[in-house]
Amino acid sequence: MQQTIDRTVNEIGSVLLGKERQVRLALCALFSRGHLLIEDLPGMGKTTLSHALARALGLSFTRVQFTSDMLPGDILGVSVFEQGSGRFSFHPGPVFTEVLLADEINRSSPKTQSALLEAMAERQVTVEGETRPLPEEFFVIATQNPVSQAGTFPLPESQLDRFLMRIEIGYPDRKAERAMLSGGEGARNPESLVPGLTREELAAIHAGARAVRTADMLLDYVQRLTEYTRTSPEFVHGLSPRGALALVAAARTWAYMEGRDHVVPEDVQAVLPAVAAHRLRGAGDHAGDGRALAERLLTQVDVFG
């Protein structure tokens, strides 16, 4: 299965050059059955990566461009009165898909953003008093511009916590950018990608990741990390139990992607910034970038206690 995963990484990498680590983190989030938030400046490839991920998974997907005038019904669906039958008929919205690409999610109002909370947490939506299930394989891949950009509404912490990971793409290196400028592989359209995974293979990856072992010593390390965030004055609040579970789940998947049947501390360290940064808030002099706080965790908490 590792060969299949590597092939999928390379296929996506043919669209987004020089970003193998970001691609692996993104796949790790989705293989863990979690949702993914991609945050970066405009024009950095957020939507391109989202499209490529959806194509690589081989699942049905829908792209929604979030705007300030969007309403919850535009995502969830509405009931429309049909004169022929004399009854209301529910017209499902774009959320009824397997991969929802929520492009520039923080350009919509908080009311519209919150429409996705139930869908992301429980894989179902309740519209007009009736609960409707979403597909078994349901993922949200959302992109957002930095909150300092004009016309953005910061995602509330409750919504941020629904994303297993938040990643940044960053500027391309010189070699990758030259390939894009010269019209090489970097110009490949995500729509040209051949789905790299069958549904059976995706289910096998889910099962294989869940079966990866976590030793007591490894769980001790995770608990020391979470306890540090809860007790150190550097943090306004620490990682929640959901955040700790997310860290373990992502570390399991990362280990599986690396071909191991057990988690090692390096797996936790590889995924911790992406899992924890958007869940942490600094206090006093430590307020600011959550990623810096997550990186600080790796230096302040000893692996062996």
C-alpha positions in Angstrom: 0.0 0.0 0.0 2.9 2.3 0.6 3.7 2.2 -3.2 0.2 3.3 -3.9 0.4 6.2 -1.5 3.8 7.2 -2.9 2.4 7.1 -6.4 -0.5 9.3 -5.3 1.9 11.8 -3.7 4.0 11.9 -6.9 0.8 12.4 -9.0 -0.3 15.4 -6.9 3.3 16.7 -6.9 3.2 16.9 -10.7 0.6 19.7 -10.2 2.1 21.4 -7.2 5.8 21.2 -7.6 8.3 21.1 -4.7 5.7 20.7 -2.0 5.9 17.0 -1.1 5.7 17.5 2.7 2.6 19.6 2.4 1.0 17.0 0.1 1.9 14.2 2.5 0.4 16.2 5.4 -2.8 16.8 3.4 -3.2 13.2 2.5 -2.5 12.2 6.2 -5.4 14.4 7.3 -7.8 12.8 4.8 -6.5 9.3 5.4 -7.3 9.9 9.1 -10.9 10.7 8.1 -10.3 14.3 9.1 -11.0 17.6 7.5 -8.3 19.8 6.1 -7.8 23.6 6.2 -5.3 25.2 3.8 -4.3 28.7 4.7 -2.0 31.0 2.8 -1.8 34.1 0.7 -3.8 34.4 -2.6 -2.1 32.8 -5.6 -0.1 30.2 -3.6 -1.8 27.1 -4.9 -4.4 26.4 -2.3 -7.3 25.7 -4.7 -4.9 23.8 -7.0 -3.9 21.5 -4.2 -7.5 21.1 -3.1 -8.6 20.1 -6.6 -5.6 17.7 -6.9 -6.4 16.0 -3.6 -10.1 15.5 -4.6 -9.1 14.0 -7.9 -6.5 11.8 -6.3 -8.9 10.3 -3.9 -11.2 9.2 -6.7 -14.3 10.5 -5.0 -17.1 12.7 -6.1 -16.5 16.3 -5.3 -18.0 19.8 -5.4 -16.4 23.2 -5.3 -18.1 26.1 -3.6 -16.8 29.6 -3.8 -17.6 31.2 -0.5 -18.7 34.9 -0.6 -20.0 37.4 1.9 -23.6 37.2 0.6 -23.8 33.4 0.8 -26.5 31.9 3.0 -26.6 28.6 4.9 -29.2 27.3 2.5 -26.8 27.8 -0.4 -24.6 25.0 1.2 -27.1 22.7 2.9 -30.1 23.0 0.5 -33.6 24.2 0.7 -37.2 23.0 0.4 -39.1 24.4 -2.6 -42.8 24.2 -3.1 -43.7 22.4 -6.3 -47.1 23.3 -7.7 -47.5 20.1 -9.6 -47.5 17.9 -6.5 -48.7 20.6 -4.1 -45.9 19.6 -1.7 -42.5 20.9 -0.6 -39.5 19.1 -2.1 -36.0 19.2 -0.6 -33.3 20.2 -3.0 -30.0 19.1 -1.6 -27.1 21.6 -1.5 -23.5 21.0 -2.5 -22.6 19.6 0.9 -24.2 16.3 -0.2 -21.0 15.1 -1.8 -17.9 13.1 -0.8 -15.3 15.9 -1.0 -16.5 19.5 -0.5 -14.0 22.1 -1.6 -14.9 25.1 0.4 -12.9 27.8 -1.4 -12.0 30.9 0.6 -14.3 29.8 3.5 -13.5 32.8 5.6 -15.0 35.2 3.1 -18.4 34.1 4.1 -20.2 35.3 7.3 -20.0 33.5 10.6 -23.6 32.4 10.2 -22.8 30.6 6.9 -19.6 29.2 8.2 -21.5 27.6 11.1 -23.7 25.7 8.7 -20.8 23.3 8.2 -20.3 22.5 11.9 -22.8 19.6 12.1 -21.7 18.2 8.8 -18.0 18.2 9.8 -18.5 16.8 13.3 -21.2 14.2 12.6 -21.3 13.7 8.9 -25.0 14.7 8.8 -27.0 17.8 8.4 -30.3 18.9 9.9 -32.4 21.1 7.6 -35.9 22.2 8.6 -36.1 19.7 11.4 -35.1 16.7 9.4 -31.7 15.0 9.8 -30.1 13.8 6.5 -26.9 11.6 6.4 -24.0 12.6 4.3 -21.9 10.0 2.4 -19.7 7.7 4.4 -16.6 9.2 2.8 -17.2 12.9 3.5 -14.3 15.3 3.7 -14.2 19.1 3.8 -11.1 20.6 2.2 -11.3 24.3 2.9 -9.0 27.2 1.9 -8.7 30.5 3.5 -6.7 33.7 3.2 -4.9 35.1 6.2 -7.3 37.0 8.5 -5.2 40.2 7.9 -6.5 40.2 4.3 -9.4 42.5 3.5 -12.9 41.0 3.4 -12.3 38.0 5.7 -14.2 36.8 8.7 -12.0 34.8 11.1 -13.2 31.2 11.7 -14.5 30.7 15.3 -12.4 28.4 17.5 -15.2 25.8 17.5 -15.0 25.6 13.7 -11.2 25.6 13.6 -11.3 22.6 16.0 -13.3 20.6 13.5 -10.3 20.6 11.1 -7.9 17.8 11.9 -5.1 19.8 10.3 -4.2 23.3 9.1 -1.3 23.5 6.6 0.4 26.3 4.7 1.9 25.9 1.3 4.5 28.7 1.2 6.5 30.1 -1.7 7.9 27.6 -4.1 11.6 27.1 -4.2 13.6 28.5 -7.1 13.7 25.3 -9.1 9.9 24.6 -8.8 9.1 28.2 -9.7 11.3 28.1 -12.8 9.5 25.0 -13.9 6.2 26.8 -13.5 7.4 29.9 -15.3 8.7 27.9 -18.2 5.4 26.1 -18.7 6.7 22.7 -17.6 5.0 20.2 -15.3 3.9 22.8 -12.9 1.4 24.0 -15.4 -0.5 20.7 -15.4 -4.2 21.0 -14.7 -5.6 19.1 -11.7 -8.4 17.9 -13.9 -5.9 15.9 -15.9 -4.9 13.8 -12.9 -6.0 10.1 -13.0 -7.6 9.1 -9.6 -4.8 7.3 -7.8 -6.9 5.4 -5.3 -9.9 3.1 -5.6 -12.6 3.1 -2.9 -11.4 -0.3 -1.7 -7.8 1.0 -1.4 -9.0 4.1 0.5 -11.0 1.9 2.9 -7.9 -0.3 3.4 -5.8 2.7 4.2 -8.4 3.8 6.8 -8.3 0.4 8.4 -4.5 0.1 8.2 -4.0 3.4 9.9 -6.4 2.6 12.7 -4.5 -0.7 13.3 -1.1 1.0 13.9 0.0 0.4 17.5 0.7 3.1 20.0 2.9 2.0 22.9 2.3 3.3 26.4 5.6 5.3 26.3 4.4 7.0 23.1 1.0 7.9 24.8 3.0 9.2 27.8 4.8 11.6 25.4 1.5 12.8 23.9 0.1 13.4 27.4 3.2 15.4 28.4 2.7 17.6 25.3 -1.0 18.2 26.0 -0.3 18.8 29.7 2.4 21.4 28.9 -0.1 23.4 26.9 -2.6 23.3 29.8 -0.3 24.2 32.6 2.3 26.6 31.0 1.5 30.3 31.4 2.5 30.7 27.7 -0.9 29.5 26.6 -4.3 31.0 27.1 -5.8 27.5 27.0 -4.4 24.0 26.2 -5.2 21.3 23.8 -8.6 19.7 24.3 -9.1 16.0 24.5 -10.3 16.2 20.9 -7.0 17.8 20.0 -5.1 15.0 21.7 -7.1 12.4 19.9 -6.4 14.2 16.6 -2.7 14.1 17.4 -2.7 10.4 18.0 -4.9 9.6 15.0 -2.6 11.7 12.7 0.5 10.2 14.1 -0.9 6.7 13.4 -1.6 7.6 9.8 1.8 9.2 9.3 3.4 6.0 10.7 1.3 3.9 8.3 2.3 6.1 5.3 5.9 5.6 6.3 5.5 1.8 6.3 5.5 1.2 10.1 3.0 -0.8 12.2 3.8 1.3 15.3 4.1 5.0 16.1 7.4 6.5 17.0 8.0 10.0 18.5 9.1 11.3 15.2 5.6 10.6 13.8 4.1 12.8 16.5 6.6 15.5 15.9 6.0 15.4 12.1 2.3 16.1 12.4 2.1 18.2 15.6 2.5 21.7 14.1 -0.3 21.0 11.5 -2.6 19.4 14.2 -2.0 21.8 17.1 -1.1 25.2 15.7 -4.7 26.3 14.9 -5.9 25.0 18.3 -3.4 27.0 20.4 -3.5 30.6 21.7 -0.5 32.3 23.3 -0.7 34.5 26.4 1.2 37.7 27.0 4.5 37.9 25.3 3.8 34.5 23.6 0.6 35.7 21.8 0.8 35.4 18.1 1.5 32.6 15.6 0.2 29.3 16.7 2.8 27.5 14.6 5.6 29.1 16.6 3.9 27.8 19.8 3.6 24.3 18.4 7.2 24.4 17.4 8.1 25.5 20.9 6.3 22.5 22.3 8.8 20.2 20.4 11.7 21.9 22.1 10.3 22.2 25.6 8.8 18.8 26.1 11.2 15.9 26.4 10.4 12.7 24.5 11.2 10.4 27.5 10.0 12.6 30.3 
